[in-house]
Amino acid sequence: MGADRPNQASHKARAAERRHVRISVKVRRSGETWVKSVIADLSVTGFRLQSFMKLLPGGELWIMLPGFEGRRARVLWTRGHEAGCAFEQPLHPAILDHVVKLHEAGIRA
């Protein structure tokens, strides 16, 4: 995986507030099987994925948040076994709140 990571200026220009979490999710690339992974940050616009899948910036993947169907996302950057990803369509704020509350209650998918 490359070391393509946004610079400090882009961190300050985030489109949405990040929620620090550690949630088990399932991810897959198109045409492949689902793999268990973890997200460490979540916002309505994207997430930070921790996974052993080989991902490249610009690549597409699907993520299944606990209790929801798969959603398409694009890889923005990678560093080791982490990747910053953006949802194709932003999450509704109620979905974000629901997933974070599940995390806070200790429920894992």
Salt bridges, closest charged atoms under 4 A:
GLU32 OE1 - ARG29 NE 3.09
ASP41 OD2 - ARG18 NH1 3.50
ASP41 OD1 - HIS20 ND1 2.60
ASP41 OD2 - ARG48 NE 2.73
GLU60 OE2 - ARG72 NH1 3.48
GLU60 OE1 - ARG74 NH2 3.67
GLU82 OE2 - ARG48 NH1 2.48
GLU82 OE1 - ARG79 NH2 2.95
GLU88 OE2 - ARG72 NE 3.03
ASP97 OD1 - ARG19 NH1 3.25
